[in-house]
Amino acid sequence: MKNMLIILSVATGGSPSCWHPGASTPAPAQKETPMTTVGALAQPSPSLPGEQYVDTEYVYTDSSGKRLVIQNSLPKGGLTHTDPMGKAHVYAVFWTRVLNETDQPCTLTIEFPAKASALPSSPGVYYRVVLPSVAMNPENASLYNYGLANLKLILDSGVLQPASLMRTRDPGASGAFYVVVLANKGVTGTSRTGFRVNGQQLVYRINGHETTCGAVSLKQLELRK
């Protein structure tokens, strides 16, 4: 758990000790590393709320050259959660924003199993993904856990259930959703996650491990080189 706590302090701006259970709320996070952009931007992205917390950005274009942008955040959290059966987990809160600049509605369908999955980069670590139904407001990105309220209730009800989410972004619209990762113990090394598109499949990456987790409705998307 110590490794996870040290890593998450990068996203929170606090010292590792701030993440021990029962500690006070840490100071607002400040992003210390440049955002990684995958795919060149056709034009500079406008300044968006919460952008200083973005870790990776994937830029795709459709057959007409219009863009779909997926932004994945850095982690916050790092405290422990004890589920209704008395089992302790380490958790981290992330968010993903989708900006649809195409002429068609874009629907993302996401599904994760209830069964915990092994994380190959960290032997002995097993993780689950919880997808809160509440929308994420990027204006709240500086808040503790990115403003995600009622986290204990969300985790208690979702820790042993399959996770699913469907979100549609109309042309010209954007929106963000939360992703909470639960693990039986802290990881070794960095803690980074995110979604990307492969054809019409949605792929989720966690510390270099990728798994297909859903679909995107837009066709003929190409990652900008």
Salt bridges, closest charged atoms under 4 A:
ASP55 OD1 - ARG192 NE 3.66
ASP83 OD2 - HIS89 NE2 2.95
GLU101 OE1 - ARG67 NE 2.76
ASP103 OD1 - LYS66 NZ 3.14
ASP156 OD1 - HIS81 NE2 2.97
ASP156 OD2 - LYS152 NZ 3.27
GLU210 OE2 - ARG196 NE 2.89
